[in-house]
Amino acid sequence: MMRPSPEELLGETARLAYHLHWPLETILDLEHADRRRFLRDAESLAVASGKFEYLIEE
């Protein structure tokens, strides 16, 4: 798997921090695939609860 670009990494990190309130070190220690899965799941839950409205990137 390719590494995310710096912009993608910052975007994923910000979105995970927003949804899960995890510290930066915890988020950055995740493997890219794990970070994407947590992000996808967190955003799916937020959409289902009506607290989040934009489409999840795949």
Secondary structure, DSSP 4 states (H G I P E B T S, - for coil): -PPPPHHHHHHHHHHHHHHH---HHHHHHS-HHHHHHHHHHHHHHHHHTTS--SPPP-
